[in-house]
Amino acid sequence: MASEVIWRKLSDKEKKEVEEKAKNIMFEFGKSIEKLPDVREAFVERVKDRREEELENKNNNLFRDIFFDNAPNTKEDCIIAEKGEWVK
């Protein structure tokens, strides 16, 4: 098994074999999904649509302290972080 996980360059023949196996897996998966009941038939009726926040969790303060201790930069009640490159 470990030898199968090691990366190596595939030949054109191997690429075609992998492509065919992938197509067969997707085709078989699609056929098995078709056998499932229609999703529109099932629904969940909720009694409440919101979570109650009134109950105080005893661990909140401990979690907050640990969280802020692990943050490299903080200012009062905020964690200072740099904006990710993917954010425009």
C-alpha positions in Angstrom: 0.0 0.0 0.0 2.7 2.5 0.9 4.4 2.0 -2.5 1.1 3.0 -4.2 1.0 6.3 -2.3 4.4 7.5 -3.4 4.2 10.1 -6.2 5.7 9.4 -9.6 5.2 10.5 -13.1 2.7 8.4 -15.1 3.1 7.2 -18.6 0.5 8.1 -21.2 -0.9 4.6 -21.0 -1.2 4.8 -17.2 -2.9 8.2 -17.4 -5.5 6.8 -19.7 -6.1 3.8 -17.3 -6.5 6.2 -14.4 -8.9 8.4 -16.4 -11.0 5.3 -17.3 -11.0 4.1 -13.7 -12.1 7.6 -12.5 -14.9 7.7 -15.2 -16.1 4.3 -14.1 -16.1 5.3 -10.5 -18.1 8.4 -11.2 -20.5 6.5 -13.5 -21.1 3.8 -10.8 -21.6 6.5 -8.1 -24.1 8.3 -10.3 -26.0 5.1 -10.9 -26.2 4.4 -7.1 -27.3 8.0 -6.4 -30.2 7.6 -8.9 -31.5 4.8 -6.7 -31.9 7.2 -3.7 -35.3 8.7 -2.9 -36.0 12.2 -4.2 -34.5 14.7 -1.7 -37.5 17.1 -2.2 -39.7 14.5 -0.5 -37.8 14.7 2.8 -37.9 17.7 5.1 -37.3 18.5 8.7 -39.8 20.6 10.7 -38.1 22.6 13.3 -39.7 23.7 16.5 -37.3 26.6 16.9 -35.2 28.2 14.3 -32.7 29.8 16.7 -30.4 28.6 19.4 -30.8 29.9 22.9 -27.8 31.9 23.9 -29.1 32.7 27.4 -27.4 29.7 29.0 -23.9 30.6 30.0 -21.3 28.0 29.4 -18.9 27.7 32.3 -16.0 27.2 30.0 -16.4 30.4 28.0 -14.0 32.5 30.2 -11.4 29.8 30.2 -11.7 29.3 26.4 -11.5 33.0 25.9 -8.3 33.3 28.0 -6.6 30.4 26.2 -7.7 31.8 22.9 -6.3 35.3 23.6 -3.1 33.8 25.1 -2.5 31.9 21.8 -3.1 34.9 19.6 0.1 36.6 18.5 -1.4 40.2 18.4 -4.3 41.5 20.5 -5.7 44.9 21.3 -8.3 45.0 24.1 -11.0 42.5 23.2 -9.8 42.0 19.6 -7.4 39.7 17.8 -5.2 41.6 15.3 -4.6 39.6 12.1 -3.4 40.5 8.7 -5.7 40.4 5.8 -5.3 37.3 3.6 -4.1 37.7 0.1 -7.2 36.1 -1.2 -9.4 38.8 0.3 -9.9 41.8 -2.0 
